[in-house]
Amino acid sequence: MTQQEDAAITAEALEDPDNPPIEDGDRLVPLERPFDFVPDGRASVRIDRDVIERFRRAGDDWEERINTILRKAAPADAAE
């Protein structure tokens, strides 16, 4: 990026009232959210790549099949 491009971007950003600049000494505070907050009802889970690839090779509905298997494997009292 050239100095002119940087200056143009900075000037545009400074004119944006919804995006005030961060001043030296300002503290950034993380948003307070519950640990299990998931806006759309989904969560991220780490699954080994080889397992995902096996499901994908078996068909396009691989995510649905993984969810079905996990629901069946979940402890019964966890649904309450």
LINFEN-V775779 format. One record per helix or strand of 2 or more residues. SS is the DSSP state (A for helix, B for strand). FROM is the first residue (numbers start at 1). TO is the last residue. If there is no record, write none. Layout:
<<SS:FROM:TO> <SS:FROM:TO>>
This chain:
<<A:3:14> <A:49:57> <A:62:73> <A:76:79>>
